[in-house]
Amino acid sequence: MNISACLATFVYMYKLVKPLFFSMNPELAHHQVTGGLRKFTKVWGAKSLLKSIYTLEDKRLEREVFGLKFKNPVGLAAGFDKNAEYIEEMAGLGFGFIEIGTVTPRPQPGNDKPRMFRLVADEALINRMGFNNQGADVAAGRLQKITDRKGLIIGGNIGKNKLTPNEDAVHDYVYCFHALFSYVDYFVVNVSSPNTPGLRDLQEKEPLKHILNTLQELNMKKPAPKPILLKIAPDLTKSQLDDIVEIVTETKIAGVIATNTTIAREGLQSPANVVNEMGGVSGRPLTKRSTEVIRYLAEKSNHTFPIIGVGGIHSAEDAIEKLEAGASLVQLYTGFVYEGPALVRNICKGLLR
Ligand SMILES: Cc1cc2nc3c(=O)[nH]c(=O)nc-3n(C[C@H](O)[C@H](O)[C@H](O)COP(=O)(O)O)c2cc1C
């Protein structure tokens, strides 16, 4: 069987197993998928089979962004592999880069379950995970053990513990920065999750500048500083986005990730009881808004800093739209749940067309 036939079979298989996963609680389904993938890759020959089916290697897909060389511009967004447990497995599905986290200094359980919901009619998810993670040191320990990264770029998305007051948040970001520094290629300062009470207040000018300047100061003392990016919410106003452009320019950080999940609920078709769940919406309903944010930031900043575009990428066309709006790279999470693992290769193929 040639590669296209194999891919078609695997796409079909995903269509077959999707109803089974979709009949489970979404968080349980997530663990079944990642656990199943781990077991499968332990079978002799499975890794190379997956690689040959899902990975597309082509010089034309390579990108150099903020001084790093990416095999392809399609990344796994933060939240999928919070604890750096599945790097090898996810890399085998063709991603050019993987962002772990959000990690916090101390481990924390996150919000009570259920905390992830499917909005099937909207091809969306609502989550209020609340930074459930095993802590920055555990993630660092796992990353340390990966000896051959095979050119995979790994990002470290960092946040603050729920119990840390905003006045002390900077210490949490500094802790995570030190813990992960030797093991990640770039950092993401996450101040945009809607699920940690008060976190998004840190997107205001003064607290944000304080966190970014502190990290940049530490970063610049290192012999080889790492790119630091800021991840923002899609719910910011134009004037707040103007502030973001000013802050990125002033603090000289490497770029922006746009966007995190939205608190908006407009236009959703799913039953009201699910739509009204607290948390951030991801997937299809976010596609347009996150692209608007990317376009606005790119134009306002005169394309002076790179943007990673994320939010509702479910097809090659969605990814291309984000790149054309001004993104240099893209990431996805919810599209992967709805479309299956072939999405990454399909986007790469679309980029080559
Ligand atoms: C279940 C879930 C957990 C997430 N956790 C995080 C997180 O810990 N940190 C973060 O920066 N973004 C997190 N996100 C947001 C994603 O990284 C992404 O920005 C957002 O979902 C939009 O992309 P998508 O539409 O492709 O999912 C999470 C998203 C989902 C669905």
Ligand as a Chemical Component Dictionary entry (heavy atoms), coordinates in Angstrom:
data_LIG
# 
_chem_comp.id                   LIG 
_chem_comp.type                 NON-POLYMER 
_chem_comp.pdbx_formal_charge   0 
_chem_comp.three_letter_code    LIG 
# 
loop_
_chem_comp_atom.comp_id 
_chem_comp_atom.atom_id 
_chem_comp_atom.alt_atom_id 
_chem_comp_atom.type_symbol 
_chem_comp_atom.charge 
_chem_comp_atom.model_Cartn_x 
_chem_comp_atom.model_Cartn_y 
_chem_comp_atom.model_Cartn_z 
_chem_comp_atom.pdbx_ordinal 
LIG C1  C1  C 0 -8.708 21.346 27.058 1  
LIG C2  C2  C 0 -7.858 22.547 26.749 2  
LIG C3  C3  C 0 -6.845 22.915 27.628 3  
LIG C4  C4  C 0 -6.051 24.030 27.365 4  
LIG N1  N1  N 0 -5.046 24.358 28.210 5  
LIG C5  C5  C 0 -4.235 25.409 27.934 6  
LIG C6  C6  C 0 -3.149 25.730 28.775 7  
LIG O1  O1  O 0 -2.881 25.068 29.774 8  
LIG N2  N2  N 0 -2.397 26.824 28.440 9  
LIG C7  C7  C 0 -2.640 27.583 27.336 10 
LIG O2  O2  O 0 -1.912 28.544 27.066 11 
LIG N3  N3  N 0 -3.656 27.277 26.497 12 
LIG C8  C8  C 0 -4.449 26.221 26.774 13 
LIG N4  N4  N 0 -5.481 25.909 25.933 14 
LIG C9  C9  C 0 -5.739 26.800 24.774 15 
LIG C10 C10 C 0 -5.104 26.267 23.491 16 
LIG O3  O3  O 0 -3.713 26.210 23.585 17 
LIG C11 C11 C 0 -5.504 27.177 22.304 18 
LIG O4  O4  O 0 -4.953 28.452 22.488 19 
LIG C12 C12 C 0 -7.003 27.314 22.143 20 
LIG O5  O5  O 0 -7.667 26.109 22.439 21 
LIG C13 C13 C 0 -7.387 27.726 20.716 22 
LIG O6  O6  O 0 -6.939 26.784 19.770 23 
LIG P1  P1  P 0 -7.879 25.607 19.164 24 
LIG O7  O7  O 0 -9.135 26.261 18.685 25 
LIG O8  O8  O 0 -7.052 25.002 18.078 26 
LIG O9  O9  O 0 -8.128 24.668 20.278 27 
LIG C14 C14 C 0 -6.270 24.811 26.182 28 
LIG C15 C15 C 0 -7.296 24.420 25.303 29 
LIG C16 C16 C 0 -8.078 23.313 25.563 30 
LIG C17 C17 C 0 -9.157 22.929 24.592 31 
# 
loop_
_chem_comp_bond.comp_id 
_chem_comp_bond.atom_id_1 
_chem_comp_bond.atom_id_2 
_chem_comp_bond.value_order 
_chem_comp_bond.pdbx_ordinal 
LIG C1  C2  SING 1  
LIG C2  C3  SING 2  
LIG C2  C16 DOUB 3  
LIG C3  C4  DOUB 4  
LIG C4  N1  SING 5  
LIG C4  C14 SING 6  
LIG N1  C5  DOUB 7  
LIG C5  C6  SING 8  
LIG C5  C8  SING 9  
LIG C6  O1  DOUB 10 
LIG C6  N2  SING 11 
LIG N2  C7  SING 12 
LIG C7  O2  DOUB 13 
LIG C7  N3  SING 14 
LIG N3  C8  DOUB 15 
LIG C8  N4  SING 16 
LIG N4  C9  SING 17 
LIG N4  C14 SING 18 
LIG C9  C10 SING 19 
LIG C10 O3  SING 20 
LIG C10 C11 SING 21 
LIG C11 O4  SING 22 
LIG C11 C12 SING 23 
LIG C12 O5  SING 24 
LIG C12 C13 SING 25 
LIG C13 O6  SING 26 
LIG O6  P1  SING 27 
LIG P1  O7  DOUB 28 
LIG P1  O8  SING 29 
LIG P1  O9  SING 30 
LIG C14 C15 DOUB 31 
LIG C15 C16 SING 32 
LIG C16 C17 SING 33 
# 
